């Protein structure tokens, strides 16, 4: 089995360069790849979904620790290269696919029906869509260990009232705990990105652990997205614009705004407050109040 540097040299010979349109940044140090793999706390019984196999730098140490690795790679040239060279470990299955278009039901079937365990070195351009896909399929997830640009990682652990605090912060907190584990400098990659990267561990919670109170999770997502649609505007304005009571108000904008105001107050909040200062529990209060009003 060739080492990573040999694989990289072979790629040069094959004229397979990192593609800017795919946002490819390959790990170049074996010790770093091993450190990232350790962040997954992988057991010998685990089936790991690896997103973005690339040159296989991370795949190799994951495969040493796991029972099986299912590697997802969007770059057809890299998939062809690995299949021709047969350079990946025997317990790795390589699939040519785009994670953003992948059916998570099928992924879980490939994982023998177990909750998904994902490791990913993501192109920066798909970080947010990928995270939102994990949230969408939270019921199928166990954990994900993901390499993100520092700016995105900071958003996931941001506090209310800060510039970084927003939709992904709240929606992930509603279903998972997020821990920043490892910071990687640009020199760890080829080509070098302009900013640091951070490895974060996302541990998804059971419904029992999350709930405390039973609420409509889709409604929570709609409210959070509406509330942050214009950060500098008040809840009254953003949630009225969200159209939650448009049908109930029969198109009367004044009635719609009053219904929104009354519901925000029912949730124990001021209509003049902004979304960026609210905690998750307060968004759940809003969700329960809106759901109750809409059922009348």
C-alpha positions in Angstrom: 0.0 0.0 0.0 1.6 3.3 -1.1 2.1 6.0 1.4 0.4 9.4 0.9 3.4 11.2 -0.6 3.8 8.4 -3.2 0.1 8.8 -4.0 0.4 12.5 -4.4 3.4 12.1 -6.7 1.4 9.5 -8.7 -1.4 12.0 -9.0 1.0 14.5 -10.6 2.0 11.9 -13.1 -1.6 11.3 -13.8 -2.2 15.0 -14.2 -4.8 15.1 -11.5 -4.5 18.5 -9.9 -6.7 20.0 -7.1 -9.8 21.5 -8.7 -10.7 25.0 -7.7 -14.4 24.5 -8.6 -14.6 21.6 -6.1 -12.7 23.5 -3.4 -10.2 20.7 -3.0 -7.5 21.1 -0.4 -5.6 17.9 0.3 -3.9 17.1 3.6 -0.2 16.7 3.1 1.2 15.4 6.5 0.6 11.9 7.6 0.8 12.8 11.3 -1.9 15.5 10.9 -4.2 13.0 9.1 -3.7 10.6 11.9 -4.5 13.3 14.5 -7.7 14.2 12.6 -8.7 10.5 12.5 -8.2 10.2 16.3 -10.7 13.0 16.8 -13.4 10.6 15.6 -12.8 8.2 18.5 -13.4 5.4 16.1 -13.9 1.8 17.5 -13.0 -1.4 15.7 -16.7 -2.2 15.2 -17.5 1.1 13.5 -18.7 1.6 9.9 -17.5 5.1 8.9 -18.8 7.3 6.1 -15.9 9.4 4.9 -17.0 12.4 2.8 -14.3 13.6 0.4 -11.8 10.8 0.1 -9.4 12.9 -2.0 -5.9 11.4 -2.1 -6.7 9.0 0.7 -4.6 10.7 3.4 -7.4 10.6 6.0 -8.9 7.4 4.6 -5.8 5.4 5.5 -5.8 6.1 9.3 -9.6 5.8 9.5 -9.5 2.4 7.9 -6.9 1.2 10.4 -9.2 2.0 13.3 -12.6 1.1 11.8 -14.3 -2.1 10.7 -15.4 -0.6 7.4 -15.1 2.7 5.5 -17.5 3.9 2.9 -15.8 6.7 1.0 -17.8 9.2 -0.9 -15.9 11.2 -3.6 -17.3 13.7 -6.1 -14.2 13.9 -8.4 -14.5 11.2 -11.1 -10.8 11.5 -11.9 -9.8 10.7 -8.3 -12.3 7.8 -8.1 -10.8 6.4 -11.4 -7.3 6.8 -10.1 -7.9 4.9 -6.8 -9.7 2.1 -8.7 -6.9 1.7 -11.2 -4.1 1.9 -8.6 -6.0 -0.2 -6.0 -4.2 1.9 -3.3 -7.0 2.0 -0.7 -7.2 -0.5 2.2 -9.3 -3.6 1.6 -12.0 -2.5 4.1 -12.7 0.7 2.1 -15.6 0.9 -0.4 -15.3 3.9 -2.7 -18.4 5.5 -4.2 -18.5 8.2 -6.8 -21.2 10.5 -5.4 -22.0 14.0 -4.2 -22.9 14.1 -0.5 -25.3 16.9 -1.0 -27.3 14.7 -3.4 -26.9 11.5 -1.5 -29.9 9.7 0.0 -29.2 9.3 3.8 -31.6 6.4 3.9 -29.4 4.6 1.4 -26.3 5.6 3.5 -27.8 4.1 6.6 -28.6 0.9 4.6 -24.9 0.8 3.6 -24.1 1.2 7.3 -26.1 -1.9 8.1 -29.0 0.2 9.5 -26.9 1.8 12.2 -26.9 5.5 13.0 -24.5 7.3 10.8 -20.9 8.1 11.8 -19.3 10.6 9.4 -15.8 11.9 9.0 -15.3 14.7 6.4 -12.7 17.1 5.1 -15.1 19.4 3.4 -14.6 21.9 0.6 -15.3 25.2 2.2 -18.0 26.0 -0.4 -20.3 23.2 0.8 -19.8 23.5 4.6 -23.2 25.2 5.3 -25.3 23.0 3.0 -23.6 19.9 4.4 -24.3 21.0 8.0 -27.9 21.7 7.2 -28.2 18.3 5.6 -27.0 16.7 8.8 -29.6 18.7 10.8 -32.3 17.6 8.3 -31.4 14.0 8.9 -30.5 14.3 12.6 -32.6 11.2 13.4 -30.2 9.1 11.3 -27.0 10.5 12.8 -24.8 9.3 15.6 -21.9 11.7 15.2 -19.9 13.7 12.6 -16.3 14.8 12.8 -15.9 17.5 10.3 -13.0 19.8 9.1 -14.4 23.3 8.5 -13.0 26.7 7.8 -12.5 28.5 11.2 -15.1 31.1 10.5 -17.8 28.4 10.0 -16.6 26.4 13.1 -16.8 29.6 15.2 -20.4 30.0 14.2 -21.3 26.6 15.5 -20.2 27.4 19.1 -21.1 31.1 19.1 -22.8 32.9 22.0 -26.0 35.0 21.7 -25.3 38.6 20.9 -22.2 37.9 18.8 -21.8 38.5 15.1 -21.1 34.7 14.5 -24.4 33.6 16.3 -27.0 32.6 13.8 -29.1 29.9 12.1 -26.6 27.1 12.2 -25.7 27.8 15.8 -29.2 27.4 17.0 -30.4 24.6 14.8 -27.3 22.4 15.6 -27.7 23.2 19.3 -31.3 22.0 19.1 -30.1 18.5 18.1 -26.4 18.1 19.0 -23.5 19.1 21.0 -20.5 20.7 19.2 -16.9 20.6 20.3 -13.9 22.2 18.6 -11.0 19.8 18.8 -8.1 20.7 16.5 -6.9 23.8 14.6 -5.0 23.2 11.4 -2.8 25.9 9.7 -2.9 26.5 5.9 0.5 24.7 5.6 -1.2 21.4 6.4 -2.9 21.5 3.0 -2.2 21.5 -0.7 -3.1 23.9 -2.1 -2.9 26.2 0.9 -6.2 27.8 1.9 -6.0 31.4 3.1 -7.4 30.7 6.6 -7.1 28.2 9.4 -9.3 25.1 9.5 -10.9 23.6 12.6 -11.9 20.0 13.3 -15.2 19.9 15.1 -17.0 16.9 16.6 -20.8 17.0 16.4 -22.5 14.5 18.7 -26.2 14.1 17.9 -28.6 13.9 20.8 -31.4 11.4 21.3 -34.9 12.8 21.0 -35.3 12.2 24.8 -32.1 14.1 25.5 -33.1 17.0 23.3 -36.7 17.4 24.0 -37.4 18.3 27.6 -40.4 19.8 25.9 -42.1 18.4 22.8 -42.2 20.8 19.9 -42.4 20.8 16.1 -38.8 20.7 14.9 -39.7 21.9 11.3 -41.6 24.8 12.8 -38.6 25.7 14.9 -36.4 25.7 11.8 -39.0 28.0 10.0 -39.1 30.4 12.9 -35.3 30.6 13.3 -34.8 31.2 9.6 -37.5 33.8 9.5 -36.2 35.5 12.6 -32.6 35.8 11.1 -33.8 36.7 7.6 -32.9 40.4 8.4 -30.7 40.4 11.5 -31.1 44.1 12.4 -34.9 44.0 12.3 -37.1 43.1 15.3 -38.9 39.8 15.8 -42.2 41.5 15.2 -41.0 42.6 11.7 -39.2 39.4 10.7 -41.8 37.0 11.9 -44.6 39.0 10.4 -42.8 38.9 7.1 -42.4 35.2 7.6 -46.2 34.9 6.8 -47.0 32.5 9.6 -50.5 34.0 10.1 -51.2 35.1 6.5 -54.0 32.6 6.0 -55.5 33.1 9.5 -55.5 36.9 8.9 -57.2 36.5 5.5 -54.6 38.6 3.9 -55.2 41.6 6.3 -51.6 42.9 7.0 -52.7 44.7 10.2 -54.4 41.7 11.6 -51.4 39.5 10.6 -49.0 41.9 12.5 -51.2 41.9 15.5 -51.5 38.1 15.6 -47.7 38.0 15.4 -47.3 40.5 18.2 -49.7 38.7 20.5 -48.0 35.4 19.9 -44.5 36.8 20.6 -45.8 38.2 23.9 -47.4 34.9 24.7 -44.0 33.3 24.3 -42.8 35.7 27.0 -40.7 37.9 24.7 -40.8 41.5 23.6 -41.8 42.1 20.0 -39.0 44.6 19.8 -36.2 42.1 20.5 -33.8 40.9 17.8 -33.2 37.3 17.0 -29.4 37.5 17.6 -29.9 37.8 21.4 -32.2 34.9 21.9 -31.2 31.6 23.4 -32.4 28.2 22.0 -35.0 27.9 24.8 -36.5 31.2 23.8 -36.8 30.0 20.2 -38.5 26.9 21.5 -40.9 29.1 23.5 -41.7 30.9 20.2 -42.2 27.6 18.4 -44.7 26.4 21.0 -46.6 29.7 21.0 -46.8 29.8 17.2 -47.8 26.2 16.9 -50.5 26.6 19.5 -51.9 29.7 17.8 -51.9 28.1 14.3 -53.9 25.1 15.6 -56.8 27.3 16.8 
